[in-house]
Amino acid sequence: MKKTVNINLNSFMFNIDEDAYNMLSLYLRKLEEHFSKQDEGSEIVRDIEARIAEIFGMKINENKQVINISDVEEVILILGNVEDITGENMSEHKTDSDSEKKEQKPKKKLYRDPDNKYLGGVCSGLSYYTGISTTAWRVLFLIFLFVGQISIIAYLILWIAVPEAKTTAEKLEMKGDKVNLSNIEKTVKQEYEDLKKSFKNINSKKTSDIFNNIGNAIMNILSITAQVLGKVLGVLFLVGGALILVALTIGILSVSKENIYFSNDFLNMIWLPGLLEFVTNSGTAWLLSISILVFCVIPIIAIIYWGIQLLFNISGNKYLGIGTFIIWVISIIVIAFASLNIGASFRSVEHKTIETQICSDSTNHYIFELNPEFNSKDILTEDEIENVNDLHIFINQHLIIPEQGSLRSLPEIDFYTSTDTCANIELVYYARGANRKEAEENLETIKYDYSISDSIIQFNPFYTLNSEKYRAQQLKIKVYIPEGHTFEISKSLSKLIDIEDATNLLEDEDLTDKKLLSSKSGFVVI
């Protein structure tokens, strides 16, 4: 058991054991005796005490609350003895290992230089840190000031982020010098000489102080503003990221292979593996789905983490960040390769056309309507879907609905004028595949029926794809009405047709259940 003493060192309180206290007292007494003969001696001793307090502060942690004799010995080893300055023999207890430690070249630290500044001392600090002259840095900032004003933002960021070298130890670290007794003495003496010279030009000093005070006031305002904005951004990141994550979780839990599509007033979700299984194999579908999920979730988690850091000033974990970024990049690579693999199945496109001629009776009048076997409600639009289980996939603005092991989709019926004597109906089939042969085979999977009875043409609302995989199979129906002939389109077909009247003012639905005339200028309501 050892006795401990409370000491005040540079306005910091430390608990120190008795042996360490005796050694530290002797050391400081020697320093005071040596430097008391100099005008700036008290300033030197005060800077040395500040450096000792800084080193002691690094020794204190949750597991260690008392400064011991080994800590004091380390301080003396770092700063050196009075004999190091006077040139007398140093302590007999100095070892070779101690010499090796003292010979190690200290690392420079980036500080703002308060002794050589016009504004914040950024350029002078960068000069010490990089070895490039202060003038060169100032010229560089001035050049960029006239090229997009980039240097203003960069200078302000450095002014806020880089600390000012206030103590003698920090100034020595800025210059890359060892923080020991000899260098502290030299620095304080130089500052003392500079201070005496500065009194010769007191008026310019006052002017400089005014500008420095104005600059410091501006920087304080900017610093406070940045802190407030940081907290606001932290709240926005945290709340926004959490809401997105909750919405994503609800959406994921609400969809399944049986219920591929989920929709409400706030969220639309698709069961991605189920969707992708219509275009690729199950393994690729799941791999791509998981990769897309990782790609989306990691930035959301990062936003939440940034919000927590801004709010609570928590430092980030470098290795965790690197690991997460690597996983995110891997997800991008997987998405790219899987997408290319799926895209290869759609590389080639083929089409074929089947034409049917319709010659009506002497009235030259045609009626187009929905096959009565189907109800007009079978043709769905996105806004009219009430039972989301009925909707499975939207591709190319067409509904894809699994029905008894096959896929169904909506055809598009377009009307055109023609100069022929009879009306014509063209069924244009489109399909894709990995190659031309496969695309041609996929054309044969499209099955569609319509009927013609005299001048009445009845269209089925869907075409069927007798295929397990979707390969962009489409059906376009082109109806050509000869000039001078008339026709009617039932309202039941309003969701499938595309027709423009001669005025270009009416919508497709406005043209249903009306008698239309095919003319040179277009279709006219009569």
C-alpha positions in Angstrom: 0.0 0.0 0.0 1.3 3.4 -1.0 0.4 6.9 0.0 -1.0 9.1 -2.7 -0.9 12.9 -3.1 -3.2 15.2 -5.1 -1.3 17.7 -7.2 -2.4 20.6 -9.5 -0.4 20.6 -12.6 -1.2 23.3 -15.2 -4.7 23.6 -13.7 -5.3 19.8 -14.0 -5.7 17.6 -10.9 -3.7 14.3 -10.7 -3.5 11.5 -8.1 0.2 10.6 -7.8 1.9 8.1 -5.4 4.4 9.4 -2.9 7.6 8.0 -4.6 6.5 9.5 -7.9 5.7 12.8 -6.2 9.1 13.1 -4.6 10.8 12.4 -8.0 8.6 14.9 -9.8 9.1 17.5 -7.2 12.9 17.1 -7.4 12.8 17.3 -11.2 10.7 20.5 -11.2 12.8 22.1 -8.5 15.9 21.6 -10.6 14.2 23.1 -13.6 13.0 26.1 -11.6 16.6 26.6 -10.2 18.1 26.4 -13.7 15.6 28.7 -15.5 15.1 31.2 -12.7 18.2 33.1 -13.8 16.5 33.9 -17.2 13.9 36.6 -17.9 11.6 34.1 -19.6 12.3 31.3 -17.1 8.8 31.2 -15.5 7.2 30.9 -19.0 9.6 28.0 -19.8 8.7 26.2 -16.6 5.0 26.7 -17.2 5.2 25.2 -20.7 7.2 22.3 -19.3 4.5 21.7 -16.7 1.8 21.9 -19.4 3.7 19.2 -21.4 4.0 17.0 -18.3 0.3 17.4 -17.6 -0.5 16.4 -21.2 1.6 13.2 -20.9 0.1 12.4 -17.5 -3.4 12.9 -19.0 -2.7 10.2 -21.6 -1.7 7.8 -18.8 -5.0 8.1 -16.9 -7.8 5.7 -18.0 -10.6 3.6 -16.4 -8.1 1.0 -15.2 -5.5 3.4 -14.0 -6.2 6.5 -11.8 -2.8 7.1 -10.1 0.4 8.3 -11.6 3.3 6.1 -10.5 7.1 6.4 -10.5 7.5 4.7 -13.9 5.3 7.4 -15.4 7.5 10.2 -14.0 10.6 8.4 -15.3 9.0 8.2 -18.7 8.3 12.0 -18.6 11.9 12.7 -17.7 13.1 10.4 -20.4 10.9 12.2 -23.0 11.7 15.8 -21.9 15.3 15.1 -20.7 17.2 16.3 -17.6 18.6 19.8 -16.9 22.0 18.2 -17.7 20.8 17.8 -21.3 20.8 21.6 -21.6 23.9 22.5 -19.5 26.0 19.8 -21.2 26.8 18.1 -18.0 26.9 14.3 -17.7 23.4 12.9 -17.8 21.9 10.4 -15.3 24.0 7.4 -14.7 20.9 5.3 -15.1 20.5 6.1 -18.8 20.5 2.9 -20.9 21.2 2.2 -24.6 17.5 1.5 -25.1 16.7 5.0 -23.8 19.2 6.5 -26.3 17.5 4.6 -29.1 14.1 6.0 -28.1 15.4 9.6 -28.0 17.0 9.2 -31.4 13.6 8.4 -33.0 12.5 11.2 -35.3 9.2 12.6 -34.1 6.2 12.7 -36.5 4.8 16.1 -37.6 1.3 17.0 -36.7 -0.9 19.4 -38.6 -1.8 22.5 -36.7 -2.7 26.1 -37.6 0.3 28.4 -36.9 -0.8 31.4 -34.8 2.6 33.2 -35.0 2.7 33.5 -38.8 -0.8 34.2 -40.0 -3.0 36.7 -41.9 -6.3 35.0 -41.1 -6.3 31.6 -39.5 -2.7 30.3 -39.9 -3.7 27.5 -42.2 -1.1 28.1 -44.9 1.7 28.4 -42.4 0.6 25.2 -40.7 0.4 23.4 -44.1 3.9 24.7 -44.9 5.4 23.0 -41.8 3.5 19.8 -42.4 4.3 19.4 -46.1 7.6 21.2 -46.4 6.2 23.5 -49.1 6.7 27.2 -48.4 4.0 29.3 -46.8 4.1 31.7 -49.8 3.4 28.8 -52.2 0.4 27.7 -50.3 -1.0 31.3 -50.2 -0.5 31.7 -53.9 -2.2 28.3 -54.5 -5.3 29.4 -52.5 -5.4 32.7 -54.3 -5.3 31.0 -57.7 -8.2 28.7 -56.8 -10.0 31.7 -55.4 -10.4 32.9 -59.0 -11.2 29.5 -60.4 -14.6 28.5 -59.0 -13.9 29.9 -55.5 -13.0 26.4 -54.4 -10.2 27.7 -52.1 -12.7 29.6 -49.9 -14.6 26.4 -48.9 -11.3 24.5 -48.5 -9.8 27.2 -46.3 -12.9 27.5 -44.1 -13.0 23.7 -43.7 -9.3 23.6 -42.7 -9.8 26.6 -40.4 -12.6 24.8 -38.5 -11.2 21.3 -38.6 -7.4 21.9 -37.9 -6.6 22.9 -34.3 -4.4 25.9 -33.5 -0.9 25.3 -32.0 -1.4 27.1 -28.7 1.2 25.5 -26.4 4.9 25.3 -26.9 4.6 21.5 -27.2 2.0 21.8 -30.0 4.3 24.3 -31.9 7.2 21.9 -31.7 5.0 19.0 -32.9 3.9 21.2 -35.8 7.5 21.7 -36.8 8.4 18.1 -36.3 10.8 18.9 -33.4 11.2 16.8 -30.2 9.2 18.0 -27.3 12.1 18.1 -24.7 13.6 20.7 -22.4 16.1 22.0 -24.8 13.6 22.7 -27.6 11.0 24.1 -25.2 13.6 26.5 -23.9 14.6 27.6 -27.4 11.0 28.1 -28.5 10.0 30.1 -25.5 13.2 32.3 -25.8 12.4 32.9 -29.5 8.9 33.8 -28.7 10.1 36.1 -26.0 12.5 37.9 -28.4 9.7 38.1 -31.0 7.4 39.7 -28.4 10.0 42.3 -27.5 10.4 43.2 -31.2 6.7 43.4 -31.6 6.5 46.3 -29.2 8.4 48.4 -31.7 5.5 48.3 -34.0 2.6 48.4 -31.6 0.2 50.2 -34.0 0.4 47.5 -36.6 0.1 44.9 -33.9 -3.2 46.5 -32.8 -4.5 46.5 -36.4 -3.5 42.8 -36.7 -5.3 42.0 -33.4 -8.4 43.7 -34.7 -8.5 41.6 -37.9 -7.6 38.4 -35.8 -10.5 39.1 -33.4 -12.9 39.7 -36.3 -11.7 36.5 -38.0 -12.0 34.5 -34.7 -15.5 35.9 -34.2 -16.6 34.9 -37.7 -15.0 31.4 -37.2 -16.8 31.0 -33.8 -20.1 31.8 -35.5 -19.4 29.4 -38.4 -18.4 26.7 -35.9 -21.6 27.1 -33.9 -23.7 27.1 -37.0 -21.9 24.0 -38.3 -22.5 22.2 -35.0 -26.2 23.2 -35.0 -26.6 22.1 -38.7 -24.8 18.8 -37.8 -27.3 18.1 -35.1 -30.2 18.9 -37.5 -28.7 16.6 -40.1 -28.2 14.0 -37.5 -31.9 14.0 -36.6 -32.9 14.0 -40.3 -30.5 11.1 -41.1 -31.6 9.1 -38.1 -35.4 9.6 -38.5 -35.4 9.3 -42.3 -33.2 6.2 -42.4 -35.3 4.5 -39.6 -38.5 5.3 -41.4 -37.2 3.9 -44.7 -35.9 0.8 -42.9 -39.3 0.2 -41.2 -41.2 0.7 -44.4 -38.8 -1.7 -46.2 -39.2 -4.3 -43.4 -43.0 -4.0 -43.5 -43.0 -4.4 -47.3 -40.7 -7.5 -47.2 -42.9 -9.1 -44.5 -46.0 -8.4 -46.5 -45.1 -10.1 -49.8 -44.4 -13.7 -50.5 -44.3 -16.2 -53.4 -48.1 -16.4 -53.2 -48.6 -12.7 -52.7 -46.1 -11.2 -55.1 -47.3 -7.6 -55.0 -48.0 -5.5 -52.0 -49.5 -2.0 -52.2 -51.1 0.6 -49.8 -51.3 4.4 -49.7 -47.6 4.7 -48.6 -45.7 1.7 -50.0 -45.5 -0.5 -53.1 -43.5 -3.7 -52.8 -42.9 -6.7 -55.2 -41.7 -10.1 -54.1 -38.5 -9.8 -56.2 -37.5 -13.5 -56.2 -41.0 -14.4 -57.5 -40.7 -11.7 -60.1 -37.3 -12.8 -61.3 -38.2 -16.4 -61.5 -40.3 -15.5 -64.5 -37.1 -14.5 -66.3 -34.4 -16.8 -64.9 -33.8 -19.8 -62.7 -34.6 -19.9 -59.0 -30.9 -19.8 -57.9 -30.0 -16.7 -59.9 -33.3 -15.1 -58.9 -32.5 -15.4 -55.2 -28.9 -14.4 -55.5 -29.8 -11.3 -57.4 -32.6 -10.5 -55.0 -30.4 -10.7 -51.9 -27.7 -8.6 -53.7 -30.2 -5.9 -54.5 -31.5 -6.0 -50.9 -27.9 -5.6 -49.5 -27.2 -2.8 -52.1 -30.3 -0.9 -50.8 -30.1 -1.6 -47.1 -26.4 -0.8 -46.5 -26.8 2.9 -47.5 -29.9 3.2 -45.3 -28.0 1.7 -42.3 -25.0 4.1 -43.1 -27.4 7.1 -43.1 -28.8 6.0 -39.7 -25.2 5.5 -38.4 -24.1 8.9 -39.6 -27.1 10.4 -37.9 -26.1 8.8 -34.6 -22.5 10.0 -35.0 -23.6 13.6 -35.7 -26.0 13.6 -32.7 -23.8 11.9 -30.1 -20.3 12.8 -31.5 -19.4 9.1 -31.7 -16.3 8.3 -33.7 -16.6 5.7 -36.5 -15.0 2.3 -36.6 -12.6 2.3 -39.6 -12.6 -1.5 -40.0 -16.3 -1.8 -39.8 -16.7 0.9 -42.4 -14.2 -0.8 -44.8 -15.8 -4.2 -44.3 -19.3 -2.8 -45.0 -18.1 -1.0 -48.1 -16.5 -4.1 -49.4 -19.8 -6.1 -49.0 -21.6 -3.3 -50.7 -19.2 -3.3 -53.7 -19.5 -7.1 -53.9 -23.3 -6.8 -54.1 -22.9 -4.3 -57.0 -20.6 -6.8 -58.8 -23.1 -9.7 -58.3 -25.9 -7.5 -59.5 -24.0 -6.6 -62.6 -23.0 -10.1 -63.5 -26.5 -11.6 -62.7 -28.1 -8.8 -64.8 -25.8 -9.5 -67.7 -26.6 -13.2 -67.4 -30.4 -12.5 -67.5 -29.9 -9.9 -70.3 -28.2 -12.5 -72.4 -31.5 -14.3 -72.6 -33.1 -11.3 -74.2 -30.3 -10.6 -76.7 -32.0 -11.4 -79.9 -35.5 -10.1 -81.0 -37.8 -11.6 -83.7 -41.3 -10.8 -84.9 -43.8 -12.2 -87.3 -47.1 -10.9 -88.8 -50.3 -12.7 -89.6 -52.8 -10.7 -91.8 -56.5 -11.2 -92.1 -58.7 -9.3 -94.6 -62.3 -8.2 -93.7 -64.8 -7.4 -96.4 -68.0 -6.3 -94.8 -71.4 -6.1 -96.5 -72.5 -3.3 -98.7 -72.8 -0.9 -95.7 -69.0 -0.8 -95.3 -69.5 -0.7 -91.6 -67.5 -2.6 -88.9 -68.2 -3.3 -85.2 -65.3 -4.1 -82.8 -66.1 -5.4 -79.4 -64.9 -7.7 -76.6 -65.5 -11.4 -76.8 -68.7 -11.9 -74.8 -67.1 -14.8 -73.0 -65.1 -12.3 -71.1 -66.2 -9.5 -68.8 -64.7 -6.1 -69.3 -63.6 -6.2 -65.6 -61.1 -8.9 -66.7 -59.1 -6.1 -68.2 -57.4 -4.5 -65.3 -55.6 -1.2 -64.9 -53.2 -0.3 -62.1 -55.6 2.2 -60.5 -58.5 -0.3 -60.6 -56.8 -3.2 -58.8 -58.5 -3.7 -55.4 -57.3 -7.2 -54.6 -53.5 -7.1 -54.9 -53.3 -10.9 -55.0 -54.7 -10.6 -58.6 -51.8 -8.5 -59.7 -48.5 -10.3 -60.1 -46.2 -8.5 -62.4 -46.1 -5.3 -64.5 -43.7 -5.5 -67.4 -43.6 -2.9 -70.2 -46.9 -1.5 -68.9 -48.6 -4.8 -69.6 -50.1 -7.1 -67.0 -48.6 -10.5 -66.6 -50.9 -12.8 -64.7 -50.1 -16.4 -64.0 -53.1 -18.5 -65.0 -53.1 -22.3 -64.8 -49.4 -22.6 -65.3 -49.2 -20.0 -68.1 -48.8 -16.3 -68.4 -51.4 -13.8 -69.7 -50.8 -10.3 -71.0 -52.8 -7.5 -72.6 -52.6 -6.9 -76.3 -52.6 -3.4 -77.8 -55.1 -2.6 -80.5 -54.2 0.3 -82.8 -56.4 1.8 -85.5 -55.2 3.3 -88.8 -56.7 4.6 -92.0 -56.0 2.9 -95.3 -56.7 3.3 -99.0 -57.6 -0.4 -99.5 -61.1 -1.6 -100.4 -61.4 -3.9 -97.4 -60.4 -3.6 -93.8 -57.3 -5.5 -92.6 -56.3 -6.9 -89.3 -52.6 -7.6 -88.6 -51.4 -9.6 -85.6 -47.7 -8.6 -85.0 -46.0 -11.0 -82.6 -42.7 -10.0 -80.8 -40.4 -12.2 -78.7 -36.8 -12.2 -77.5 -34.3 -15.0 -76.8 -30.7 -15.8 -76.3 -30.3 -16.2 -80.1 -32.4 -16.0 -83.2 -33.6 -19.6 -83.0 -34.7 -19.3 -79.4 -36.5 -16.0 -80.2 -38.4 -17.6 -83.0 -39.4 -20.5 -80.7 -40.6 -18.0 -78.2 -42.8 -16.4 -80.9 -44.7 -19.7 -81.0 -45.6 -19.5 -77.3 -47.9 -16.6 -78.0 -51.5 -17.8 -78.4 -54.4 -15.4 -79.2 -57.9 -15.8 -80.5 -60.4 -13.4 -82.1 -63.5 -14.0 -84.2 -65.0 -12.5 -87.3 -68.7 -12.8 -88.0 -69.7 -10.7 -91.0 -68.8 -7.2 -90.0 -68.5 -7.9 -86.3 -65.1 -8.5 -84.9 -64.7 -9.8 -81.3 -61.3 -9.6 -79.6 -60.2 -11.7 -76.6 -58.9 -9.4 -73.8 -55.7 -11.5 -73.2 -53.1 -13.4 -75.1 -51.6 -16.4 -73.5 -47.9 -17.2 -73.2 -47.4 -21.0 -73.1 -44.0 -20.6 -71.6 -42.5 -20.8 -68.1 -40.3 -17.8 -68.8 -41.1 -14.3 -69.9 -39.0 -13.3 -72.9 -40.7 -10.0 -73.8 -43.4 -11.7 -75.7 -45.8 -9.0 -77.0 -48.8 -8.8 -79.3 -49.8 -5.7 -81.2 -53.0 -5.7 -83.2 -53.2 -3.3 -86.1 -56.6 -2.6 -87.6 -56.7 -0.7 -91.0 -60.0 0.9 -91.9 -60.4 2.0 -95.6 -61.2 5.6 -96.2 -64.9 6.3 -96.5 -65.8 3.3 -94.3 -67.4 3.6 -90.9 -66.9 1.6 -87.7 -67.8 1.5 -84.0 -65.7 0.4 -81.0 -67.4 -1.0 -78.0 -66.7 0.6 -74.6 -65.6 -2.8 -73.4 -62.4 -2.4 -75.5 -61.6 1.1 -74.2 -58.6 -0.1 -72.1 -56.9 -1.8 -75.1 -57.4 0.6 -78.0 -55.2 3.4 -79.3 -57.0 5.7 -81.7 -56.6 9.3 -82.6 -59.4 11.4 -84.0 -58.8 14.0 -86.7 -59.0 16.9 -84.1 -56.5 15.2 -81.7 -58.7 16.5 -78.9 -60.6 13.4 -77.8 -59.3 10.6 -75.6 -59.7 6.9 -76.6 -62.6 6.4 -74.2 -64.4 9.4 -75.8 -64.4 7.6 -79.1 -66.1 4.4 -77.9 -69.7 3.6 -78.6 -69.7 6.3 -81.4 -69.9 6.0 -85.1 -66.6 6.9 -86.7 -65.6 7.7 -90.3 -62.2 6.9 -91.8 -61.1 9.9 -93.8 -57.8 11.2 -95.3 -57.3 13.5 -92.4 -58.0 10.8 -89.8 -61.0 9.5 -87.9 -64.1 11.7 -87.5 -67.0 11.3 -85.2 -70.3 11.4 -87.2 
